[in-house]
Amino acid sequence: MSESAATEQRKKRGLIASVTLFLRQVVGELKKVVWPTRNELSTYFIVVIVFILAIMVYTGVLDFLFSKVVNWVFA
């Protein structure tokens, strides 16, 4: 089916039919998703929290060092 024919088909279908088709496709795609188990989810959660804390410490240390350098240069 050519692109213009597909566009023409969508115009004929109507709003309700288009929304229904969209929702059916969404449900079909969600059925394909492999959802993590509770154990995997808690592991991923802990990994993300530890990573965020590490980045916060790293940024805090850099901020502290840069502020000391700037105070030493300009004071």
PDB file of N, CA, C and O in Angstrom:
ATOM      1  N   MET A   1       0.862  -1.169   0.000  1.00  0.00           N
ATOM      2  CA  MET A   1       0.000   0.000   0.000  1.00  0.00           C
ATOM      3  C   MET A   1       0.905   1.228   0.000  1.00  0.00           C
ATOM      4  O   MET A   1       1.843   1.319   0.792  1.00  0.00           O
ATOM      5  N   SER A   2       0.615   2.171  -0.897  1.00  0.00           N
ATOM      6  CA  SER A   2       1.437   3.365  -0.978  1.00  0.00           C
ATOM      7  C   SER A   2       1.127   4.309   0.183  1.00  0.00           C
ATOM      8  O   SER A   2       0.138   4.153   0.900  1.00  0.00           O
ATOM      9  N   GLU A   3       2.008   5.287   0.336  1.00  0.00           N
ATOM     10  CA  GLU A   3       1.857   6.217   1.465  1.00  0.00           C
ATOM     11  C   GLU A   3       0.579   7.049   1.332  1.00  0.00           C
ATOM     12  O   GLU A   3      -0.090   7.306   2.333  1.00  0.00           O
ATOM     13  N   SER A   4       0.232   7.473   0.120  1.00  0.00           N
ATOM     14  CA  SER A   4      -0.982   8.266  -0.058  1.00  0.00           C
ATOM     15  C   SER A   4      -2.232   7.406   0.188  1.00  0.00           C
ATOM     16  O   SER A   4      -3.241   7.900   0.692  1.00  0.00           O
ATOM     17  N   ALA A   5      -2.155   6.139  -0.166  1.00  0.00           N
ATOM     18  CA  ALA A   5      -3.290   5.250   0.075  1.00  0.00           C
ATOM     19  C   ALA A   5      -3.472   5.011   1.571  1.00  0.00           C
ATOM     20  O   ALA A   5      -4.597   4.920   2.061  1.00  0.00           O
ATOM     21  N   ALA A   6      -2.350   4.910   2.296  1.00  0.00           N
ATOM     22  CA  ALA A   6      -2.432   4.722   3.746  1.00  0.00           C
ATOM     23  C   ALA A   6      -3.019   5.955   4.406  1.00  0.00           C
ATOM     24  O   ALA A   6      -3.823   5.840   5.331  1.00  0.00           O
ATOM     25  N   THR A   7      -2.624   7.141   3.941  1.00  0.00           N
ATOM     26  CA  THR A   7      -3.171   8.380   4.482  1.00  0.00           C
ATOM     27  C   THR A   7      -4.664   8.473   4.196  1.00  0.00           C
ATOM     28  O   THR A   7      -5.439   8.894   5.055  1.00  0.00           O
ATOM     29  N   GLU A   8      -5.059   8.087   3.009  1.00  0.00           N
ATOM     30  CA  GLU A   8      -6.475   8.106   2.630  1.00  0.00           C
ATOM     31  C   GLU A   8      -7.267   7.126   3.497  1.00  0.00           C
ATOM     32  O   GLU A   8      -8.390   7.426   3.901  1.00  0.00           O
ATOM     33  N   GLN A   9      -6.688   5.951   3.785  1.00  0.00           N
ATOM     34  CA  GLN A   9      -7.344   4.946   4.624  1.00  0.00           C
ATOM     35  C   GLN A   9      -7.561   5.503   6.035  1.00  0.00           C
ATOM     36  O   GLN A   9      -8.619   5.293   6.628  1.00  0.00           O
ATOM     37  N   ARG A  10      -6.542   6.225   6.581  1.00  0.00           N
ATOM     38  CA  ARG A  10      -6.677   6.803   7.922  1.00  0.00           C
ATOM     39  C   ARG A  10      -7.783   7.850   7.954  1.00  0.00           C
ATOM     40  O   ARG A  10      -8.522   7.941   8.935  1.00  0.00           O
ATOM     41  N   LYS A  11      -7.901   8.625   6.913  1.00  0.00           N
ATOM     42  CA  LYS A  11      -8.940   9.655   6.876  1.00  0.00           C
ATOM     43  C   LYS A  11     -10.324   9.023   6.892  1.00  0.00           C
ATOM     44  O   LYS A  11     -11.235   9.558   7.523  1.00  0.00           O
ATOM     45  N   LYS A  12     -10.496   7.911   6.222  1.00  0.00           N
ATOM     46  CA  LYS A  12     -11.792   7.246   6.139  1.00  0.00           C
ATOM     47  C   LYS A  12     -12.153   6.572   7.465  1.00  0.00           C
ATOM     48  O   LYS A  12     -13.330   6.457   7.805  1.00  0.00           O
ATOM     49  N   ARG A  13     -11.153   6.134   8.199  1.00  0.00           N
ATOM     50  CA  ARG A  13     -11.378   5.322   9.392  1.00  0.00           C
ATOM     51  C   ARG A  13     -12.142   6.072  10.476  1.00  0.00           C
ATOM     52  O   ARG A  13     -13.046   5.495  11.081  1.00  0.00           O
ATOM     53  N   GLY A  14     -11.825   7.309  10.740  1.00  0.00           N
ATOM     54  CA  GLY A  14     -12.516   8.054  11.773  1.00  0.00           C
ATOM     55  C   GLY A  14     -11.714   8.091  13.060  1.00  0.00           C
ATOM     56  O   GLY A  14     -10.797   7.296  13.267  1.00  0.00           O
ATOM     57  N   LEU A  15     -12.074   9.016  13.907  1.00  0.00           N
ATOM     58  CA  LEU A  15     -11.325   9.270  15.132  1.00  0.00           C
ATOM     59  C   LEU A  15     -11.432   8.109  16.117  1.00  0.00           C
ATOM     60  O   LEU A  15     -10.420   7.663  16.660  1.00  0.00           O
ATOM     61  N   ILE A  16     -12.641   7.618  16.351  1.00  0.00           N
ATOM     62  CA  ILE A  16     -12.833   6.553  17.351  1.00  0.00           C
ATOM     63  C   ILE A  16     -12.105   5.291  16.921  1.00  0.00           C
ATOM     64  O   ILE A  16     -11.464   4.633  17.741  1.00  0.00           O
ATOM     65  N   ALA A  17     -12.196   4.951  15.652  1.00  0.00           N
ATOM     66  CA  ALA A  17     -11.519   3.752  15.151  1.00  0.00           C
ATOM     67  C   ALA A  17     -10.000   3.910  15.247  1.00  0.00           C
ATOM     68  O   ALA A  17      -9.297   2.947  15.554  1.00  0.00           O
ATOM     69  N   SER A  18      -9.494   5.106  14.989  1.00  0.00           N
ATOM     70  CA  SER A  18      -8.056   5.336  15.085  1.00  0.00           C
ATOM     71  C   SER A  18      -7.572   5.209  16.523  1.00  0.00           C
ATOM     72  O   SER A  18      -6.525   4.613  16.778  1.00  0.00           O
ATOM     73  N   VAL A  19      -8.324   5.764  17.456  1.00  0.00           N
ATOM     74  CA  VAL A  19      -7.951   5.676  18.866  1.00  0.00           C
ATOM     75  C   VAL A  19      -8.014   4.225  19.329  1.00  0.00           C
ATOM     76  O   VAL A  19      -7.132   3.772  20.059  1.00  0.00           O
ATOM     77  N   THR A  20      -9.032   3.502  18.918  1.00  0.00           N
ATOM     78  CA  THR A  20      -9.165   2.094  19.289  1.00  0.00           C
ATOM     79  C   THR A  20      -7.996   1.276  18.745  1.00  0.00           C
ATOM     80  O   THR A  20      -7.440   0.437  19.453  1.00  0.00           O
ATOM     81  N   LEU A  21      -7.626   1.519  17.496  1.00  0.00           N
ATOM     82  CA  LEU A  21      -6.490   0.826  16.894  1.00  0.00           C
ATOM     83  C   LEU A  21      -5.206   1.143  17.653  1.00  0.00           C
ATOM     84  O   LEU A  21      -4.403   0.252  17.930  1.00  0.00           O
ATOM     85  N   PHE A  22      -5.021   2.407  17.985  1.00  0.00           N
ATOM     86  CA  PHE A  22      -3.837   2.821  18.737  1.00  0.00           C
ATOM     87  C   PHE A  22      -3.769   2.100  20.085  1.00  0.00           C
ATOM     88  O   PHE A  22      -2.716   1.589  20.465  1.00  0.00           O
ATOM     89  N   LEU A  23      -4.892   2.061  20.804  1.00  0.00           N
ATOM     90  CA  LEU A  23      -4.904   1.417  22.113  1.00  0.00           C
ATOM     91  C   LEU A  23      -4.644  -0.086  21.997  1.00  0.00           C
ATOM     92  O   LEU A  23      -3.953  -0.661  22.838  1.00  0.00           O
ATOM     93  N   ARG A  24      -5.192  -0.723  20.963  1.00  0.00           N
ATOM     94  CA  ARG A  24      -4.929  -2.152  20.756  1.00  0.00           C
ATOM     95  C   ARG A  24      -3.443  -2.392  20.490  1.00  0.00           C
ATOM     96  O   ARG A  24      -2.870  -3.365  20.980  1.00  0.00           O
ATOM     97  N   GLN A  25      -2.832  -1.514  19.724  1.00  0.00           N
ATOM     98  CA  GLN A  25      -1.417  -1.658  19.436  1.00  0.00           C
ATOM     99  C   GLN A  25      -0.574  -1.430  20.691  1.00  0.00           C
ATOM    100  O   GLN A  25       0.427  -2.116  20.896  1.00  0.00           O
ATOM    101  N   VAL A  26      -0.970  -0.474  21.527  1.00  0.00           N
ATOM    102  CA  VAL A  26      -0.258  -0.228  22.779  1.00  0.00           C
ATOM    103  C   VAL A  26      -0.327  -1.461  23.676  1.00  0.00           C
ATOM    104  O   VAL A  26       0.691  -1.885  24.223  1.00  0.00           O
ATOM    105  N   VAL A  27      -1.508  -2.035  23.830  1.00  0.00           N
ATOM    106  CA  VAL A  27      -1.669  -3.230  24.659  1.00  0.00           C
ATOM    107  C   VAL A  27      -0.845  -4.373  24.081  1.00  0.00           C
ATOM    108  O   VAL A  27      -0.217  -5.120  24.832  1.00  0.00           O
ATOM    109  N   GLY A  28      -0.838  -4.519  22.766  1.00  0.00           N
ATOM    110  CA  GLY A  28      -0.041  -5.568  22.129  1.00  0.00           C
ATOM    111  C   GLY A  28       1.443  -5.403  22.399  1.00  0.00           C
ATOM    112  O   GLY A  28       2.141  -6.385  22.651  1.00  0.00           O
ATOM    113  N   GLU A  29       1.933  -4.173  22.348  1.00  0.00           N
ATOM    114  CA  GLU A  29       3.350  -3.930  22.635  1.00  0.00           C
ATOM    115  C   GLU A  29       3.663  -4.148  24.107  1.00  0.00           C
ATOM    116  O   GLU A  29       4.732  -4.660  24.440  1.00  0.00           O
ATOM    117  N   LEU A  30       2.752  -3.771  24.990  1.00  0.00           N
ATOM    118  CA  LEU A  30       2.991  -3.976  26.424  1.00  0.00           C
ATOM    119  C   LEU A  30       3.033  -5.455  26.788  1.00  0.00           C
ATOM    120  O   LEU A  30       3.706  -5.837  27.746  1.00  0.00           O
ATOM    121  N   LYS A  31       2.324  -6.287  26.036  1.00  0.00           N
ATOM    122  CA  LYS A  31       2.366  -7.729  26.292  1.00  0.00           C
ATOM    123  C   LYS A  31       3.726  -8.309  25.933  1.00  0.00           C
ATOM    124  O   LYS A  31       4.093  -9.366  26.445  1.00  0.00           O
ATOM    125  N   LYS A  32       4.478  -7.647  25.070  1.00  0.00           N
ATOM    126  CA  LYS A  32       5.801  -8.118  24.658  1.00  0.00           C
ATOM    127  C   LYS A  32       6.886  -7.740  25.669  1.00  0.00           C
ATOM    128  O   LYS A  32       7.982  -8.300  25.638  1.00  0.00           O
ATOM    129  N   VAL A  33       6.588  -6.801  26.556  1.00  0.00           N
ATOM    130  CA  VAL A  33       7.589  -6.314  27.504  1.00  0.00           C
ATOM    131  C   VAL A  33       7.907  -7.393  28.525  1.00  0.00           C
ATOM    132  O   VAL A  33       7.013  -8.064  29.041  1.00  0.00           O
ATOM    133  N   VAL A  34       9.197  -7.552  28.810  1.00  0.00           N
ATOM    134  CA  VAL A  34       9.634  -8.467  29.857  1.00  0.00           C
ATOM    135  C   VAL A  34       9.830  -7.627  31.112  1.00  0.00           C
ATOM    136  O   VAL A  34      10.799  -6.875  31.214  1.00  0.00           O
ATOM    137  N   TRP A  35       8.926  -7.749  32.051  1.00  0.00           N
ATOM    138  CA  TRP A  35       8.975  -6.941  33.256  1.00  0.00           C
ATOM    139  C   TRP A  35       9.952  -7.558  34.248  1.00  0.00           C
ATOM    140  O   TRP A  35      10.031  -8.782  34.351  1.00  0.00           O
ATOM    141  N   PRO A  36      10.709  -6.719  34.992  1.00  0.00           N
ATOM    142  CA  PRO A  36      11.655  -7.277  35.963  1.00  0.00           C
ATOM    143  C   PRO A  36      10.925  -7.890  37.157  1.00  0.00           C
ATOM    144  O   PRO A  36       9.822  -7.481  37.519  1.00  0.00           O
ATOM    145  N   THR A  37      11.580  -8.884  37.753  1.00  0.00           N
ATOM    146  CA  THR A  37      11.022  -9.484  38.956  1.00  0.00           C
ATOM    147  C   THR A  37      11.232  -8.526  40.123  1.00  0.00           C
ATOM    148  O   THR A  37      11.956  -7.539  39.999  1.00  0.00           O
ATOM    149  N   ARG A  38      10.605  -8.816  41.243  1.00  0.00           N
ATOM    150  CA  ARG A  38      10.748  -7.951  42.424  1.00  0.00           C
ATOM    151  C   ARG A  38      12.212  -7.904  42.863  1.00  0.00           C
ATOM    152  O   ARG A  38      12.705  -6.850  43.264  1.00  0.00           O
ATOM    153  N   ASN A  39      12.906  -9.041  42.789  1.00  0.00           N
ATOM    154  CA  ASN A  39      14.304  -9.105  43.184  1.00  0.00           C
ATOM    155  C   ASN A  39      15.173  -8.251  42.246  1.00  0.00           C
ATOM    156  O   ASN A  39      16.035  -7.503  42.709  1.00  0.00           O
ATOM    157  N   GLU A  40      14.948  -8.363  40.943  1.00  0.00           N
ATOM    158  CA  GLU A  40      15.690  -7.554  39.980  1.00  0.00           C
ATOM    159  C   GLU A  40      15.408  -6.078  40.186  1.00  0.00           C
ATOM    160  O   GLU A  40      16.320  -5.253  40.131  1.00  0.00           O
ATOM    161  N   LEU A  41      14.158  -5.746  40.423  1.00  0.00           N
ATOM    162  CA  LEU A  41      13.771  -4.357  40.610  1.00  0.00           C
ATOM    163  C   LEU A  41      14.455  -3.752  41.836  1.00  0.00           C
ATOM    164  O   LEU A  41      14.945  -2.624  41.780  1.00  0.00           O
ATOM    165  N   SER A  42      14.490  -4.495  42.938  1.00  0.00           N
ATOM    166  CA  SER A  42      15.155  -3.970  44.139  1.00  0.00           C
ATOM    167  C   SER A  42      16.653  -3.843  43.908  1.00  0.00           C
ATOM    168  O   SER A  42      17.270  -2.899  44.403  1.00  0.00           O
ATOM    169  N   THR A  43      17.254  -4.770  43.167  1.00  0.00           N
ATOM    170  CA  THR A  43      18.680  -4.671  42.854  1.00  0.00           C
ATOM    171  C   THR A  43      18.962  -3.433  42.005  1.00  0.00           C
ATOM    172  O   THR A  43      19.899  -2.687  42.288  1.00  0.00           O
ATOM    173  N   TYR A  44      18.166  -3.216  40.977  1.00  0.00           N
ATOM    174  CA  TYR A  44      18.347  -2.042  40.120  1.00  0.00           C
ATOM    175  C   TYR A  44      18.165  -0.760  40.922  1.00  0.00           C
ATOM    176  O   TYR A  44      18.910   0.203  40.736  1.00  0.00           O
ATOM    177  N   PHE A  45      17.183  -0.745  41.808  1.00  0.00           N
ATOM    178  CA  PHE A  45      16.923   0.423  42.639  1.00  0.00           C
ATOM    179  C   PHE A  45      18.143   0.746  43.506  1.00  0.00           C
ATOM    180  O   PHE A  45      18.562   1.901  43.591  1.00  0.00           O
ATOM    181  N   ILE A  46      18.705  -0.271  44.144  1.00  0.00           N
ATOM    182  CA  ILE A  46      19.871  -0.056  45.009  1.00  0.00           C
ATOM    183  C   ILE A  46      21.070   0.421  44.187  1.00  0.00           C
ATOM    184  O   ILE A  46      21.801   1.310  44.624  1.00  0.00           O
ATOM    185  N   VAL A  47      21.275  -0.151  43.018  1.00  0.00           N
ATOM    186  CA  VAL A  47      22.383   0.272  42.152  1.00  0.00           C
ATOM    187  C   VAL A  47      22.232   1.743  41.772  1.00  0.00           C
ATOM    188  O   VAL A  47      23.209   2.492  41.800  1.00  0.00           O
ATOM    189  N   VAL A  48      21.035   2.157  41.423  1.00  0.00           N
ATOM    190  CA  VAL A  48      20.801   3.553  41.035  1.00  0.00           C
ATOM    191  C   VAL A  48      21.038   4.480  42.221  1.00  0.00           C
ATOM    192  O   VAL A  48      21.669   5.524  42.059  1.00  0.00           O
ATOM    193  N   ILE A  49      20.551   4.128  43.404  1.00  0.00           N
ATOM    194  CA  ILE A  49      20.734   4.967  44.585  1.00  0.00           C
ATOM    195  C   ILE A  49      22.215   5.092  44.931  1.00  0.00           C
ATOM    196  O   ILE A  49      22.685   6.189  45.236  1.00  0.00           O
ATOM    197  N   VAL A  50      22.956   3.989  44.889  1.00  0.00           N
ATOM    198  CA  VAL A  50      24.397   4.027  45.184  1.00  0.00           C
ATOM    199  C   VAL A  50      25.118   4.895  44.154  1.00  0.00           C
ATOM    200  O   VAL A  50      25.984   5.691  44.517  1.00  0.00           O
ATOM    201  N   PHE A  51      24.776   4.751  42.895  1.00  0.00           N
ATOM    202  CA  PHE A  51      25.405   5.563  41.853  1.00  0.00           C
ATOM    203  C   PHE A  51      25.116   7.046  42.065  1.00  0.00           C
ATOM    204  O   PHE A  51      26.021   7.872  41.946  1.00  0.00           O
ATOM    205  N   ILE A  52      23.882   7.392  42.376  1.00  0.00           N
ATOM    206  CA  ILE A  52      23.530   8.795  42.622  1.00  0.00           C
ATOM    207  C   ILE A  52      24.291   9.338  43.822  1.00  0.00           C
ATOM    208  O   ILE A  52      24.784  10.465  43.780  1.00  0.00           O
ATOM    209  N   LEU A  53      24.394   8.554  44.893  1.00  0.00           N
ATOM    210  CA  LEU A  53      25.149   8.993  46.061  1.00  0.00           C
ATOM    211  C   LEU A  53      26.623   9.197  45.720  1.00  0.00           C
ATOM    212  O   LEU A  53      27.231  10.164  46.180  1.00  0.00           O
ATOM    213  N   ALA A  54      27.203   8.303  44.922  1.00  0.00           N
ATOM    214  CA  ALA A  54      28.604   8.448  44.514  1.00  0.00           C
ATOM    215  C   ALA A  54      28.806   9.727  43.713  1.00  0.00           C
ATOM    216  O   ALA A  54      29.778  10.450  43.934  1.00  0.00           O
ATOM    217  N   ILE A  55      27.905  10.012  42.791  1.00  0.00           N
ATOM    218  CA  ILE A  55      28.009  11.244  41.994  1.00  0.00           C
ATOM    219  C   ILE A  55      27.853  12.473  42.885  1.00  0.00           C
ATOM    220  O   ILE A  55      28.534  13.477  42.677  1.00  0.00           O
ATOM    221  N   MET A  56      26.958  12.405  43.882  1.00  0.00           N
ATOM    222  CA  MET A  56      26.777  13.535  44.810  1.00  0.00           C
ATOM    223  C   MET A  56      28.051  13.783  45.611  1.00  0.00           C
ATOM    224  O   MET A  56      28.459  14.932  45.779  1.00  0.00           O
ATOM    225  N   VAL A  57      28.683  12.720  46.105  1.00  0.00           N
ATOM    226  CA  VAL A  57      29.925  12.880  46.871  1.00  0.00           C
ATOM    227  C   VAL A  57      31.015  13.448  45.981  1.00  0.00           C
ATOM    228  O   VAL A  57      31.725  14.372  46.380  1.00  0.00           O
ATOM    229  N   TYR A  58      31.153  12.904  44.776  1.00  0.00           N
ATOM    230  CA  TYR A  58      32.161  13.383  43.831  1.00  0.00           C
ATOM    231  C   TYR A  58      31.962  14.868  43.527  1.00  0.00           C
ATOM    232  O   TYR A  58      32.919  15.641  43.553  1.00  0.00           O
ATOM    233  N   THR A  59      30.737  15.260  43.241  1.00  0.00           N
ATOM    234  CA  THR A  59      30.440  16.660  42.941  1.00  0.00           C
ATOM    235  C   THR A  59      30.670  17.543  44.169  1.00  0.00           C
ATOM    236  O   THR A  59      31.182  18.655  44.045  1.00  0.00           O
ATOM    237  N   GLY A  60      30.297  17.055  45.338  1.00  0.00           N
ATOM    238  CA  GLY A  60      30.509  17.822  46.564  1.00  0.00           C
ATOM    239  C   GLY A  60      31.983  18.047  46.846  1.00  0.00           C
ATOM    240  O   GLY A  60      32.378  19.144  47.239  1.00  0.00           O
ATOM    241  N   VAL A  61      32.800  17.020  46.652  1.00  0.00           N
ATOM    242  CA  VAL A  61      34.244  17.160  46.869  1.00  0.00           C
ATOM    243  C   VAL A  61      34.829  18.144  45.870  1.00  0.00           C
ATOM    244  O   VAL A  61      35.621  19.007  46.249  1.00  0.00           O
ATOM    245  N   LEU A  62      34.458  18.032  44.609  1.00  0.00           N
ATOM    246  CA  LEU A  62      34.949  18.990  43.611  1.00  0.00           C
ATOM    247  C   LEU A  62      34.515  20.415  43.944  1.00  0.00           C
ATOM    248  O   LEU A  62      35.308  21.348  43.817  1.00  0.00           O
ATOM    249  N   ASP A  63      33.284  20.588  44.360  1.00  0.00           N
ATOM    250  CA  ASP A  63      32.788  21.906  44.729  1.00  0.00           C
ATOM    251  C   ASP A  63      33.594  22.472  45.902  1.00  0.00           C
ATOM    252  O   ASP A  63      33.971  23.644  45.892  1.00  0.00           O
ATOM    253  N   PHE A  64      33.850  21.652  46.893  1.00  0.00           N
ATOM    254  CA  PHE A  64      34.628  22.079  48.049  1.00  0.00           C
ATOM    255  C   PHE A  64      36.047  22.484  47.631  1.00  0.00           C
ATOM    256  O   PHE A  64      36.548  23.529  48.048  1.00  0.00           O
ATOM    257  N   LEU A  65      36.687  21.652  46.806  1.00  0.00           N
ATOM    258  CA  LEU A  65      38.050  21.956  46.370  1.00  0.00           C
ATOM    259  C   LEU A  65      38.102  23.231  45.531  1.00  0.00           C
ATOM    260  O   LEU A  65      38.974  24.076  45.734  1.00  0.00           O
ATOM    261  N   PHE A  66      37.169  23.370  44.590  1.00  0.00           N
ATOM    262  CA  PHE A  66      37.152  24.566  43.758  1.00  0.00           C
ATOM    263  C   PHE A  66      36.882  25.819  44.583  1.00  0.00           C
ATOM    264  O   PHE A  66      37.470  26.868  44.321  1.00  0.00           O
ATOM    265  N   SER A  67      36.007  25.724  45.568  1.00  0.00           N
ATOM    266  CA  SER A  67      35.740  26.899  46.405  1.00  0.00           C
ATOM    267  C   SER A  67      36.981  27.273  47.217  1.00  0.00           C
ATOM    268  O   SER A  67      37.255  28.459  47.404  1.00  0.00           O
ATOM    269  N   LYS A  68      37.735  26.283  47.700  1.00  0.00           N
ATOM    270  CA  LYS A  68      38.978  26.570  48.421  1.00  0.00           C
ATOM    271  C   LYS A  68      39.999  27.225  47.496  1.00  0.00           C
ATOM    272  O   LYS A  68      40.668  28.180  47.893  1.00  0.00           O
ATOM    273  N   VAL A  69      40.124  26.727  46.274  1.00  0.00           N
ATOM    274  CA  VAL A  69      41.068  27.309  45.301  1.00  0.00           C
ATOM    275  C   VAL A  69      40.654  28.741  44.977  1.00  0.00           C
ATOM    276  O   VAL A  69      41.496  29.639  44.963  1.00  0.00           O
ATOM    277  N   VAL A  70      39.381  28.960  44.720  1.00  0.00           N
ATOM    278  CA  VAL A  70      38.909  30.312  44.384  1.00  0.00           C
ATOM    279  C   VAL A  70      39.118  31.263  45.566  1.00  0.00           C
ATOM    280  O   VAL A  70      39.543  32.401  45.369  1.00  0.00           O
ATOM    281  N   ASN A  71      38.830  30.817  46.775  1.00  0.00           N
ATOM    282  CA  ASN A  71      39.081  31.667  47.957  1.00  0.00           C
ATOM    283  C   ASN A  71      40.558  31.954  48.128  1.00  0.00           C
ATOM    284  O   ASN A  71      40.921  33.059  48.532  1.00  0.00           O
ATOM    285  N   TRP A  72      41.416  31.001  47.837  1.00  0.00           N
ATOM    286  CA  TRP A  72      42.856  31.209  47.966  1.00  0.00           C
ATOM    287  C   TRP A  72      43.351  32.185  46.892  1.00  0.00           C
ATOM    288  O   TRP A  72      44.215  33.016  47.172  1.00  0.00           O
ATOM    289  N   VAL A  73      42.808  32.094  45.649  1.00  0.00           N
ATOM    290  CA  VAL A  73      43.254  32.978  44.567  1.00  0.00           C
ATOM    291  C   VAL A  73      42.766  34.402  44.788  1.00  0.00           C
ATOM    292  O   VAL A  73      43.533  35.344  44.592  1.00  0.00           O
ATOM    293  N   PHE A  74      41.524  34.585  45.188  1.00  0.00           N
ATOM    294  CA  PHE A  74      40.946  35.912  45.263  1.00  0.00           C
ATOM    295  C   PHE A  74      40.980  36.516  46.655  1.00  0.00           C
ATOM    296  O   PHE A  74      40.609  37.681  46.800  1.00  0.00           O
ATOM    297  N   ALA A  75      41.393  35.813  47.665  1.00  0.00           N
ATOM    298  CA  ALA A  75      41.411  36.363  49.020  1.00  0.00           C
ATOM    299  C   ALA A  75      42.775  36.912  49.376  1.00  0.00           C
ATOM    300  O   ALA A  75      42.969  37.414  50.483  1.00  0.00           O
TER     301      ALA A  75
END
